[in-house]
Amino acid sequence: MCGIVGYIGNRQAYPILLDGLRRLEYRGYDSAGLVVEKGNTVTRVRVQGKVAELAKKVGAQVLEGFCGIAHTRWATHGVPGEVNAHPHCDEEQDVFVVHNGIVENHELIKRELQQEGCKFASETDTEVIPHLIKKFLTEGASLEVAVGKALKLIKGTYAVLVIAKSDPGKIVAARQSSPLRLGIAEKEFIIASDPSAIVSHTKKIITLADGELAVINKDGYVISELQSDTIIDKKLEEIEWDMSEAEKGEYEHFMLKEIFEQPEAVKNSLRGRLLFDEGMAVLGGLKQVEDKLRKLKRLHLIACGTAYHAALVGEYMLEEYAGLSTEVCVASEFRYRKTILDPETEAVLVLSQSGETADTLAAVKEAKQKGVLTLGIVNAVGSTIAQETDAGVYNHVGPEIGVASTKAFTSQLTVLALLTIFLGRQRDMSLVMGKRIAEELRALPVKLEKVLAQSERIREIAQYYIKTTNFYYIGRKYNFPVALEGALKLKEISYIHAEGGPAGELKHGPLAMIDKNFPIMAIVPQDSVYEKNLSNLAEVKARNGRIIVLATEGDSEITKLAEEVIFIPKTLEMLTPILSVIPLQLFAYYVAVLLSKDVDKPRNLAKSVTVE
């Protein structure tokens, strides 16, 4: 949930650390801090608030040094504030640590250290780490040995960077279920929780795996296994995207940029994956498990948040067109259910933009423990979920910086449609149907452009509703999950209370809430449940509810029931969510902007949720 970055080389560390924090701020922004080392002199600066506040506090003072670590925080233990901001240190201010994750046994360790005379300054779980390291340093260990000993006592998750005045010119890095990458440039190294802090310096990276520890100085690095001290020869990877993809460019916010990138994102997710003449999808990442997939009788889709809504759409696709029994579960609940899994006929497919979502990763590990085939749909190449799953598919949509996911969602739906073709053609899907879905997928980018062209009209509608305090989103079948997603987007960035639900459930409770001050956002394309949706709109109209409708182009009847109508092009029913979600994303965005909210950094949220 937090952003961490470290630097060691022959340039001044402070500007590089500050730039890295700015690029990582979407991962956490309630406090920030850094430490710069020059010889055995260390300067620490911390603030409550965003990275801009840290830059102000540093001001004109010169922070000299060629080595440093930095952090931007999303609070778990301890309220946001300077005293709880990272880097944390021991009482003698020798060892400094930045940490992303949770130390689950910190209370026990803290009590034991306090009995030995240690005094703690913060409310965080992290602070036990520098105290433990200092304890082992005092006993004569080198910094890397002390870090290794300390981490062996910790239960939980971590990505940590450590420096010490008593062992200068060195950064020790380690990870367990929290991302950490080492960027390798000319005589310098950048260590970060996300490639966006690295890519402007180098595209060459090494992704640390769980249980690995790296010792880095200006001359090189050594990576070893934490438990055995065995040296590991890690392969260099290449960051696929350019720095320009992590810049806002002409857009006011990353979220708006990413909404408008969706036609290109869908193209990228489709590129090279459709065989039109054969009505087939080519998914290279699944090639090695193709025979196992042919034997599947049941597929479990596991995800969180927006990815969970994509999974719900995927459930309709896979059951209706691939003829495969599918069950969707929220990742945070999956491992706590006594789910019956058959390794011979079932598989688990997880969805995650970051590939680091802690609850989703836990579901993967639970499934693997039960011997079940695990698959992943992730965007971040080399991420933990990509490494842990048996096979999978990348989204290939570039970095998504805005906390509220947009282009990743439509890409996930696109990949799920490709998977539906792939699994369907393995089963009973006809050549004709496979070709039809493939052709409709190919036509989507142009249709997406047509929806985006209505952005000013959607902004005008948003202007009318900025004083609304409640919203209800409804849809049926494929667009029921889109109703959930639309409500989530409005909540996430505008802080307006919104709920989503199946249109057919209105009469079973939610209608009690409807009046002229409680508007409805209804997703009503001309599909197999169109007439049913019209009946639900009539129920709302009879109770003086105000209605905004997303409808299919050319639908003249719908205007009789709604105050505002936003039209989307016609497509296959299973693909309507890829079009219908766009106006909902834009509506949420414009409401938030008109209310002067910080769209890219909504309060209390962070992009990559790496804690349970």
DRENFI-875333 format. One line per 3 residues: number of its first residue (from 0); for each residue x, y, z of C-alpha. Coordinates in Angstrom, 1 decimal, padded with zeros to 4 digits. Example, Ala and Ser with C-alpha at 12.3 -4.5 7.8 and 13.67 -1.06 7.14 Angstrom:
<pts>
0	012.3/-004.5/007.8 ~ 013.7/-001.1/007.1
</pts>
This chain:
<pts>
0	000.0/000.0/000.0 ~ 003.0/002.3/000.5 ~ 005.6/003.5/-001.9
3	009.3/002.9/-001.2 ~ 012.3/004.0/-003.1 ~ 016.0/003.8/-002.5
6	019.1/005.1/-004.4 ~ 022.8/004.4/-004.3 ~ 025.3/005.6/-006.9
9	027.4/008.6/-007.9 ~ 024.7/011.2/-008.1 ~ 023.0/013.2/-005.3
12	020.3/011.0/-003.8 ~ 017.8/013.5/-002.7 ~ 016.4/014.7/-006.1
15	016.1/011.1/-007.3 ~ 014.4/010.0/-004.1 ~ 011.9/012.9/-004.3
18	011.1/012.3/-007.9 ~ 010.6/008.6/-007.1 ~ 008.2/009.5/-004.3
21	006.2/011.7/-006.6 ~ 005.8/008.9/-009.0 ~ 004.8/006.4/-006.3
24	002.4/008.7/-004.5 ~ -000.6/006.9/-005.9 ~ 000.4/004.0/-003.6
27	000.0/006.1/-000.4 ~ -000.2/009.7/000.5 ~ -001.0/010.4/004.1
30	002.7/011.1/005.1 ~ 006.1/010.9/003.5 ~ 009.7/010.9/004.5
33	013.3/010.2/003.5 ~ 016.8/009.6/004.8 ~ 020.0/010.7/003.0
36	023.4/009.2/004.1 ~ 026.8/010.9/003.6 ~ 029.5/008.8/005.2
39	028.3/008.1/008.7 ~ 026.1/011.2/008.8 ~ 022.4/010.7/008.2
42	019.7/013.3/007.7 ~ 016.1/012.4/008.1 ~ 013.1/014.5/007.1
45	009.4/013.4/007.6 ~ 006.0/015.1/007.2 ~ 002.3/014.5/007.5
48	000.6/014.9/004.2 ~ 001.7/014.5/000.6 ~ 005.1/014.5/-001.1
51	004.8/018.2/-001.9 ~ 004.8/018.9/001.9 ~ 008.0/017.0/002.2
54	009.6/019.1/-000.6 ~ 008.5/022.2/001.2 ~ 010.0/021.1/004.5
57	013.3/020.3/002.9 ~ 013.1/023.7/001.2 ~ 016.4/025.3/000.4
60	018.5/023.2/002.8 ~ 021.0/021.0/001.0 ~ 020.7/017.2/001.6
63	024.0/015.9/000.4 ~ 024.7/012.2/000.0 ~ 024.9/009.5/-002.6
66	022.7/007.0/-000.7 ~ 019.2/007.2/000.6 ~ 015.8/005.6/001.2
69	012.4/007.2/001.1 ~ 008.7/006.4/001.7 ~ 005.2/007.6/001.0
72	002.7/006.1/003.4 ~ -000.9/004.6/003.5 ~ -001.6/004.2/007.2
75	-002.3/000.8/008.7 ~ -000.9/000.9/012.3 ~ -001.0/004.4/013.7
78	-002.8/007.5/012.6 ~ -001.3/009.6/009.8 ~ 001.3/012.0/011.3
81	004.9/012.8/011.3 ~ 005.7/010.6/014.3 ~ 004.3/007.6/012.4
84	005.9/008.5/009.0 ~ 008.8/006.4/007.7 ~ 011.7/006.1/007.7
87	011.7/004.6/011.3 ~ 014.8/004.2/013.3 ~ 016.1/002.7/016.5
90	016.5/004.8/019.7 ~ 020.2/005.6/018.8 ~ 019.2/006.7/015.3
93	021.7/004.3/013.7 ~ 019.4/002.0/011.7 ~ 016.8/003.5/009.4
96	014.0/001.4/007.7 ~ 011.2/002.0/005.2 ~ 008.6/-000.8/005.0
99	005.6/-001.8/003.0 ~ 003.5/-004.5/004.6 ~ 002.3/-005.7/008.0
102	004.3/-007.1/010.9 ~ 001.7/-009.4/012.3 ~ 003.6/-010.3/015.5
105	004.8/-006.8/016.2 ~ 003.1/-006.6/019.6 ~ 004.9/-009.6/020.9
108	008.3/-008.4/019.5 ~ 007.7/-004.9/020.9 ~ 007.0/-006.3/024.4
111	010.2/-008.4/024.4 ~ 012.3/-005.4/023.2 ~ 010.8/-003.1/025.8
114	011.7/-005.6/028.5 ~ 015.3/-005.3/027.1 ~ 015.2/-001.6/027.5
117	014.1/-000.4/024.0 ~ 012.0/002.7/023.8 ~ 009.5/003.2/021.0
120	008.5/006.6/019.5 ~ 005.6/005.6/017.1 ~ 002.4/003.6/017.0
123	003.5/001.7/013.9 ~ 004.3/-002.0/013.5 ~ 007.3/-001.1/011.4
126	009.3/000.4/014.3 ~ 010.1/-003.1/015.7 ~ 012.3/-003.8/012.6
129	015.0/-001.1/013.2 ~ 015.1/-002.0/016.9 ~ 015.6/-005.7/016.1
132	018.3/-004.9/013.5 ~ 020.1/-002.7/016.0 ~ 020.1/-005.4/018.5
135	021.9/-007.8/016.2 ~ 024.3/-005.1/015.0 ~ 025.3/-004.5/018.7
138	026.1/-008.2/018.9 ~ 028.7/-007.7/016.1 ~ 026.7/-008.7/013.0
141	027.1/-006.9/009.7 ~ 024.1/-004.9/008.5 ~ 023.0/-007.7/006.0
144	023.4/-010.4/008.6 ~ 021.5/-008.3/011.2 ~ 018.7/-007.6/008.7
147	018.5/-011.3/007.9 ~ 018.3/-012.3/011.6 ~ 015.6/-009.7/012.2
150	013.4/-010.7/009.3 ~ 013.5/-014.4/010.3 ~ 011.7/-013.3/013.5
153	009.0/-011.4/011.7 ~ 005.6/-012.9/010.7 ~ 003.7/-011.1/008.0
156	004.5/-009.3/004.8 ~ 007.2/-006.8/004.0 ~ 009.3/-005.0/001.4
159	012.0/-003.3/003.3 ~ 015.0/-001.0/002.6 ~ 017.6/-000.6/005.4
162	020.6/001.7/005.9 ~ 022.8/002.2/008.9 ~ 025.3/004.9/010.0
165	027.5/002.2/011.6 ~ 027.7/000.4/008.3 ~ 027.6/003.1/005.6
168	027.5/003.0/001.8 ~ 025.1/000.1/001.7 ~ 021.4/-000.6/001.3
171	019.9/-003.9/002.3 ~ 016.6/-004.8/000.6 ~ 014.3/-007.8/001.2
174	010.7/-008.8/000.4 ~ 008.0/-011.2/001.5 ~ 004.6/-010.9/-000.3
177	005.2/-007.2/-001.1 ~ 006.7/-006.0/-004.4 ~ 010.3/-004.8/-004.7
180	012.4/-004.2/-007.8 ~ 016.0/-003.3/-008.3 ~ 016.8/-001.0/-011.2
183	020.3/-001.4/-012.6 ~ 021.9/001.6/-014.4 ~ 025.4/002.8/-015.1
186	027.2/002.7/-011.7 ~ 024.0/003.4/-009.8 ~ 021.0/001.4/-008.5
189	017.4/002.4/-007.8 ~ 015.3/000.1/-005.6 ~ 011.5/000.7/-005.6
192	008.1/-000.9/-005.0 ~ 007.0/000.0/-008.5 ~ 008.8/000.4/-011.9
195	007.4/003.9/-012.3 ~ 010.1/005.2/-009.9 ~ 012.8/003.4/-011.9
198	011.9/003.7/-015.6 ~ 013.2/007.3/-016.0 ~ 016.7/006.1/-015.0
201	016.8/002.6/-016.5 ~ 014.7/-000.1/-018.0 ~ 016.8/-002.9/-016.7
204	015.4/-004.4/-013.5 ~ 015.5/-007.4/-011.3 ~ 012.3/-008.4/-009.5
207	013.1/-009.8/-006.0 ~ 011.1/-012.9/-005.1 ~ 009.7/-013.8/-001.7
210	012.4/-014.7/000.8 ~ 015.2/-012.9/-001.1 ~ 017.6/-010.4/000.3
213	019.7/-008.0/-001.7 ~ 022.9/-006.1/-000.5 ~ 023.6/-003.1/-002.7
216	026.5/-000.7/-002.8 ~ 027.8/001.7/-005.5 ~ 029.9/-001.1/-007.0
219	027.3/-003.8/-007.4 ~ 024.8/-006.1/-005.7 ~ 024.5/-009.5/-004.3
222	021.1/-011.4/-003.9 ~ 020.7/-014.3/-001.6 ~ 018.0/-016.5/-000.1
225	017.1/-015.2/003.3 ~ 016.8/-018.6/005.0 ~ 019.9/-020.3/003.5
228	022.2/-017.4/002.5 ~ 022.6/-019.1/-000.9 ~ 023.7/-016.7/-003.6
231	021.2/-016.4/-006.4 ~ 022.0/-015.4/-010.0 ~ 018.9/-013.4/-011.1
234	018.0/-012.7/-014.7 ~ 017.6/-009.1/-015.9 ~ 014.2/-008.1/-017.1
237	013.1/-005.2/-019.3 ~ 010.4/-002.7/-018.4 ~ 008.0/-002.8/-021.3
240	006.6/000.7/-021.2 ~ 008.1/004.2/-021.6 ~ 008.2/007.0/-019.1
243	005.7/009.0/-021.2 ~ 003.1/006.4/-020.3 ~ 003.4/007.4/-016.6
246	003.0/011.1/-017.4 ~ -000.3/013.0/-017.5 ~ 000.5/014.8/-020.7
249	-002.2/017.2/-021.8 ~ -004.7/015.8/-019.3 ~ -005.6/017.3/-016.0
252	-005.6/014.0/-014.1 ~ -004.2/010.5/-014.7 ~ -007.8/009.1/-014.3
255	-009.1/011.2/-017.3 ~ -006.0/010.2/-019.3 ~ -006.6/006.6/-018.6
258	-010.3/006.8/-019.4 ~ -009.4/008.2/-022.8 ~ -006.7/005.6/-023.3
261	-009.2/002.8/-023.3 ~ -009.7/002.4/-027.1 ~ -005.9/001.9/-027.4
264	-005.9/-000.3/-024.3 ~ -008.5/-002.6/-025.7 ~ -006.4/-002.7/-029.0
267	-003.3/-003.7/-027.0 ~ -005.2/-006.4/-025.1 ~ -006.4/-007.8/-028.4
270	-003.2/-007.4/-030.4 ~ -002.1/-010.7/-032.0 ~ -004.7/-012.7/-030.0
273	-007.5/-013.1/-032.5 ~ -007.7/-015.6/-035.4 ~ -010.7/-014.2/-037.3
276	-011.0/-016.9/-039.9 ~ -010.9/-019.6/-037.3 ~ -013.1/-017.8/-034.8
279	-010.4/-018.5/-032.2 ~ -008.3/-016.6/-029.6 ~ -004.6/-017.2/-029.2
282	-003.5/-016.9/-025.6 ~ 000.2/-017.8/-025.5 ~ 000.4/-017.7/-021.7
285	-002.1/-020.6/-021.5 ~ -000.4/-022.8/-024.1 ~ 001.3/-025.0/-021.5
288	-001.9/-025.8/-019.7 ~ -004.2/-026.1/-022.8 ~ -004.9/-029.8/-022.2
291	-005.8/-029.2/-018.5 ~ -008.2/-026.4/-019.5 ~ -009.9/-028.7/-021.9
294	-010.8/-031.0/-019.0 ~ -012.2/-028.2/-016.8 ~ -015.8/-028.6/-015.6
297	-015.7/-025.6/-013.2 ~ -013.8/-022.3/-013.0 ~ -013.5/-020.1/-009.9
300	-012.9/-016.4/-010.6 ~ -011.3/-014.6/-007.7 ~ -010.7/-010.8/-007.4
303	-011.1/-007.7/-005.3 ~ -012.8/-004.3/-006.0 ~ -013.1/-003.3/-009.6
306	-011.5/-006.6/-010.7 ~ -014.2/-008.5/-008.8 ~ -016.8/-006.6/-010.9
309	-015.0/-007.7/-014.1 ~ -015.0/-011.3/-012.8 ~ -018.8/-011.1/-012.3
312	-019.2/-010.1/-016.0 ~ -016.8/-012.9/-016.9 ~ -019.1/-015.4/-015.1
315	-021.9/-014.5/-017.5 ~ -019.6/-014.8/-020.5 ~ -018.1/-018.1/-019.6
318	-021.3/-019.8/-018.7 ~ -023.4/-018.5/-021.6 ~ -020.9/-018.9/-024.4
321	-018.2/-021.3/-023.2 ~ -020.6/-023.6/-021.4 ~ -018.3/-023.7/-018.4
324	-019.7/-023.7/-014.8 ~ -018.2/-020.6/-013.2 ~ -018.2/-019.2/-009.6
327	-017.0/-015.8/-008.5 ~ -015.7/-015.0/-005.0 ~ -014.3/-012.0/-003.4
330	-010.6/-012.8/-002.7 ~ -010.7/-011.7/000.9 ~ -013.4/-014.3/001.6
333	-012.1/-017.2/-000.6 ~ -009.4/-018.5/001.8 ~ -011.8/-018.4/004.8
336	-014.5/-020.5/003.1 ~ -014.3/-024.2/003.1 ~ -014.3/-024.2/-000.7
339	-014.6/-027.7/-002.3 ~ -012.0/-027.8/-005.0 ~ -011.3/-030.8/-007.4
342	-007.8/-030.6/-008.8 ~ -008.8/-032.9/-011.7 ~ -011.7/-030.8/-013.0
345	-011.5/-027.3/-011.5 ~ -009.2/-024.3/-011.7 ~ -008.8/-020.9/-010.0
348	-008.5/-017.7/-012.2 ~ -007.5/-014.5/-010.4 ~ -007.7/-011.0/-011.7
351	-005.5/-008.1/-010.5 ~ -004.2/-005.0/-012.2 ~ -001.1/-004.7/-010.0
354	-000.5/-008.4/-009.6 ~ 000.3/-007.7/-006.0 ~ -003.1/-007.6/-004.3
357	-002.6/-009.3/-001.0 ~ -006.0/-010.9/-000.7 ~ -005.9/-012.2/-004.2
360	-002.3/-013.5/-003.8 ~ -003.5/-015.3/-000.6 ~ -006.2/-017.0/-002.7
363	-003.6/-018.2/-005.2 ~ -001.6/-019.7/-002.4 ~ -004.6/-021.4/-000.9
366	-005.6/-022.9/-004.3 ~ -002.0/-024.1/-004.9 ~ -001.9/-025.7/-001.5
369	-005.0/-027.7/-002.6 ~ -003.3/-028.8/-005.8 ~ -005.6/-026.8/-008.1
372	-004.5/-025.2/-011.4 ~ -004.0/-021.5/-010.9 ~ -004.4/-018.9/-013.6
375	-004.0/-015.1/-013.6 ~ -005.1/-012.1/-015.6 ~ -002.7/-009.3/-014.5
378	-001.3/-006.0/-016.0 ~ 002.0/-005.7/-014.3 ~ 004.6/-007.9/-016.0
381	006.8/-009.8/-013.5 ~ 004.4/-009.1/-010.6 ~ 004.0/-011.6/-007.8
384	000.7/-013.1/-009.0 ~ 002.3/-013.5/-012.5 ~ 005.1/-015.4/-010.9
387	003.0/-017.5/-008.5 ~ 000.2/-018.7/-010.9 ~ 000.8/-021.7/-013.1
390	-000.2/-019.8/-016.3 ~ -001.9/-016.6/-017.3 ~ -002.6/-013.7/-019.6
393	-001.2/-010.1/-019.4 ~ -003.4/-007.1/-020.1 ~ -000.6/-005.1/-021.8
396	-002.2/-001.7/-021.2 ~ 000.7/000.1/-019.6 ~ 000.9/001.6/-016.2
399	-002.4/002.6/-014.5 ~ -001.6/005.4/-012.1 ~ -005.1/006.7/-011.1
402	-006.3/005.0/-007.9 ~ -009.7/004.4/-009.4 ~ -009.2/001.7/-012.0
405	-010.6/002.4/-015.5 ~ -008.6/001.1/-018.4 ~ -007.6/-002.0/-016.5
408	-011.3/-002.9/-016.0 ~ -012.2/-002.7/-019.7 ~ -009.0/-004.6/-020.5
411	-009.9/-007.3/-018.0 ~ -013.3/-007.6/-019.7 ~ -011.6/-007.8/-023.1
414	-009.3/-010.6/-021.9 ~ -012.2/-012.5/-020.3 ~ -014.0/-012.3/-023.7
417	-010.9/-013.8/-025.4 ~ -010.8/-016.5/-022.7 ~ -014.5/-017.2/-023.4
420	-013.7/-017.7/-027.1 ~ -010.7/-019.9/-026.3 ~ -012.5/-022.1/-023.8
423	-015.7/-022.0/-025.8 ~ -014.1/-023.3/-029.0 ~ -012.5/-026.1/-026.9
426	-016.1/-027.1/-026.1 ~ -019.3/-026.5/-028.1 ~ -018.9/-023.0/-029.4
429	-019.5/-022.9/-033.2 ~ -017.1/-021.4/-035.7 ~ -019.8/-018.9/-036.6
432	-020.2/-017.7/-033.0 ~ -016.4/-017.6/-032.5 ~ -016.0/-015.4/-035.6
435	-018.9/-013.2/-034.6 ~ -017.4/-012.4/-031.1 ~ -014.0/-011.9/-032.7
438	-015.4/-009.4/-035.2 ~ -017.3/-007.5/-032.5 ~ -014.2/-007.4/-030.3
441	-012.2/-005.9/-033.2 ~ -014.9/-003.2/-033.7 ~ -014.8/-002.1/-030.0
444	-012.0/000.6/-030.2 ~ -014.0/002.6/-032.7 ~ -017.1/002.3/-030.7
447	-015.3/003.3/-027.6 ~ -014.1/006.5/-029.3 ~ -017.8/007.2/-030.1
450	-018.7/007.0/-026.5 ~ -015.8/009.1/-025.4 ~ -016.9/011.8/-027.8
453	-019.9/012.4/-025.5 ~ -017.7/013.5/-022.6 ~ -018.9/017.1/-022.6
456	-022.5/016.0/-022.6 ~ -021.7/013.7/-019.6 ~ -020.0/016.6/-017.9
459	-023.2/018.7/-018.3 ~ -025.2/015.9/-016.7 ~ -022.7/015.7/-013.8
462	-023.0/019.4/-013.2 ~ -026.7/019.0/-012.5 ~ -026.1/016.2/-009.9
465	-023.2/017.6/-007.9 ~ -025.4/018.4/-004.9 ~ -027.0/014.9/-004.8
468	-026.1/013.0/-001.7 ~ -027.3/009.5/-002.8 ~ -027.3/007.5/-006.0
471	-028.6/004.1/-007.0 ~ -027.2/002.2/-010.0 ~ -029.1/-000.6/-011.6
474	-028.6/-003.1/-014.4 ~ -029.4/-006.7/-015.4 ~ -027.4/-009.7/-016.5
477	-024.1/-008.5/-018.0 ~ -024.7/-004.9/-016.8 ~ -025.6/-005.7/-013.2
480	-021.8/-005.8/-012.4 ~ -021.4/-002.6/-014.3 ~ -024.0/-001.0/-012.0
483	-021.8/-002.1/-009.1 ~ -018.7/-000.7/-010.8 ~ -020.4/002.7/-011.6
486	-021.5/003.1/-008.0 ~ -018.0/002.2/-006.8 ~ -016.4/004.8/-009.0
489	-018.7/007.5/-007.7 ~ -018.0/006.5/-004.1 ~ -014.2/006.3/-004.6
492	-013.5/009.7/-006.0 ~ -016.5/012.0/-005.2 ~ -017.4/010.5/-001.7
495	-021.1/010.6/-002.7 ~ -023.0/007.6/-001.2 ~ -023.9/005.3/-004.1
498	-025.1/001.7/-004.3 ~ -025.4/-000.7/-007.2 ~ -027.8/-003.6/-007.6
501	-029.7/-005.8/-009.9 ~ -032.6/-004.0/-011.4 ~ -035.0/-006.9/-010.6
504	-034.2/-006.4/-006.9 ~ -035.6/-002.9/-006.8 ~ -039.0/-004.1/-005.7
507	-037.5/-006.2/-002.9 ~ -036.4/-003.2/-000.8 ~ -034.5/-000.4/-002.6
510	-037.7/001.2/-003.9 ~ -038.3/002.4/-000.4 ~ -035.5/004.8/-000.9
513	-036.6/006.3/-004.2 ~ -038.0/009.8/-004.4 ~ -037.2/013.0/-006.4
516	-034.0/013.5/-004.4 ~ -032.7/009.9/-004.9 ~ -031.7/009.5/-008.6
519	-031.3/006.3/-010.5 ~ -028.5/005.5/-013.0 ~ -029.9/002.7/-015.2
522	-028.0/000.7/-017.7 ~ -030.6/-000.4/-020.3 ~ -029.1/-001.5/-023.6
525	-031.4/-003.3/-026.1 ~ -030.5/-006.8/-025.1 ~ -032.2/-009.9/-023.9
528	-033.5/-008.3/-020.7 ~ -034.5/-004.9/-022.3 ~ -038.2/-005.2/-021.6
531	-037.6/-006.3/-018.0 ~ -035.5/-003.2/-017.5 ~ -038.2/-001.0/-018.9
534	-040.6/-002.3/-016.3 ~ -038.1/-001.5/-013.5 ~ -037.8/002.1/-014.9
537	-041.6/002.4/-014.8 ~ -041.5/001.4/-011.1 ~ -039.0/004.2/-010.4
540	-041.0/006.7/-012.5 ~ -044.2/006.0/-010.6 ~ -042.4/007.0/-007.4
543	-041.1/010.3/-008.8 ~ -037.6/009.0/-009.1 ~ -035.2/010.9/-011.4
546	-033.6/008.7/-014.0 ~ -030.4/008.8/-016.1 ~ -030.3/006.0/-018.6
549	-027.5/004.4/-020.7 ~ -029.2/003.1/-023.8 ~ -028.5/001.7/-027.2
552	-028.2/004.2/-030.1 ~ -031.5/004.6/-031.9 ~ -033.7/003.7/-028.9
555	-036.4/006.4/-029.0 ~ -038.7/004.7/-026.5 ~ -036.3/005.1/-023.6
558	-036.5/008.9/-023.7 ~ -040.1/008.7/-022.4 ~ -038.9/007.3/-019.1
561	-035.7/009.2/-018.4 ~ -034.6/012.8/-017.7 ~ -031.2/012.2/-019.3
564	-030.1/009.6/-021.8 ~ -026.6/008.7/-022.8 ~ -026.3/006.5/-025.9
567	-023.8/003.7/-026.6 ~ -023.3/001.9/-029.9 ~ -024.8/-001.5/-030.4
570	-022.6/-004.5/-029.9 ~ -023.0/-008.1/-028.8 ~ -024.8/-008.4/-025.4
573	-021.7/-009.9/-023.7 ~ -019.6/-007.0/-024.8 ~ -021.9/-004.1/-023.8
576	-020.2/-003.7/-020.4 ~ -017.0/-002.5/-022.2 ~ -019.0/000.3/-023.7
579	-021.5/001.0/-020.9 ~ -018.9/001.5/-018.2 ~ -017.3/004.4/-020.0
582	-020.1/007.0/-019.3 ~ -020.2/005.9/-015.7 ~ -016.4/006.5/-015.3
585	-016.7/009.9/-016.9 ~ -019.8/010.8/-014.8 ~ -017.9/009.9/-011.6
588	-014.8/011.8/-012.8 ~ -016.7/015.0/-013.6 ~ -018.7/015.0/-010.4
591	-015.5/014.7/-008.4 ~ -013.8/017.4/-010.4 ~ -016.7/019.8/-010.1
594	-016.7/019.1/-006.3 ~ -012.9/019.9/-006.2 ~ -011.9/016.4/-005.1
597	-008.4/015.0/-005.6 ~ -009.4/012.6/-008.3 ~ -006.1/010.7/-008.6
600	-005.6/010.4/-004.9 ~ -008.9/009.8/-003.2 ~ -008.9/010.0/000.6
603	-008.1/006.8/002.6 ~ -007.4/004.8/-000.6 ~ -004.3/003.5/-002.3
606	-003.7/001.9/-005.7 ~ -001.9/-001.3/-004.9 ~ -003.4/-003.0/-001.9
609	-000.6/-005.2/-000.6 ~ -002.0/-005.7/002.9 ~ -004.9/-007.9/004.0
</pts>
